[in-house]
Amino acid sequence: MGAFEPGGGSGGAVAAVSPLARMWRSVYAKAAEAAAVKMADLLRDHVYLFHRDLPAGGGGGWVLLDEIGPLAANTASPLAFTGVAQDCLHLWLHFSGRGLHTGLGTLGVQANADNTVAHYAWTAHYVRPSATHTQSDAAADNSVVVGDLVNAGEPAGALTTADVYLWGYTKNDTRYKSIQATAQTDDLDGLGDDRPTLRQTVGVWRSGAPITAVRVVAWNGAQPFTAGTHVQLFGLRAG
C-alpha cells in the first residue's frame, strides 16, 4: 500500500480529523482553566468571607468579630461586646435599630464599661430639613453620643443606622481613644414633626488604655432597645 497522501484516501480522513481534535482539546483546556479559577475564587470566599472568625492568614481587611441580634425581644441597654480581640488595627461598629423611649433619645458608645460622665467628649455636625446645626459636649455625657435614636412612637420600619469607628483601639499609652461616627435617623421630634437627621460625630474616650469592651447605650442607658435591633462589630486586620 502506498504512503498516505494529504487530502487523499484514508490519509485525507486523518488529516481532516486532526484540526478538529486540536480544536476540542483547546476548548477542554480553556474550560479546565476557567473551572480552576472559579474554584479558587470559591475557596477564597469560603475561607475569608464565610469563616470570618479565622485569622487573616495573609488576607487582611474587615472581619466580623461579633454581633448582637437581630434581637428577638426588647432588650435592656446597654448592648455589650466583651473580650474584644486585640489582633486588629481598628474597630468598626455597625448599628441598625430603635429604642423604646418616648420623645427625643440618643444613641451612645462607651469603652470598657466606663460610664463616667467626665471621661467622654464629642462634637457633632448634623443636618435636618429645616437647618444645619453644630453641637458640642465637652464632658457632660456618659458616652460619645453618635446619633439620635428612633423612638417607640415612630412609624414601623423607621430606624437609626450608624457606623462607628474606634481607631487604634489596642494602644496602651497616654493618648485619648478616638471615636468617630456617621449616623442617619428617620425620626420625629417630641412634637411629632418629621425631621430625618444626618449626623457626623467626632469624639474621644479620655483614656489611653486598650479597648477590650464596647457598649452601645440608649438614652444614657435608661431605656431598652426594641426587637429587631442589630449590632455588628468588625475588626480591620493587616494583610
Order of alpha helices (4+ residues) and beta strands (2+ residues): alpha-beta-beta-beta-beta-beta-beta-beta-beta-beta-beta-beta-beta
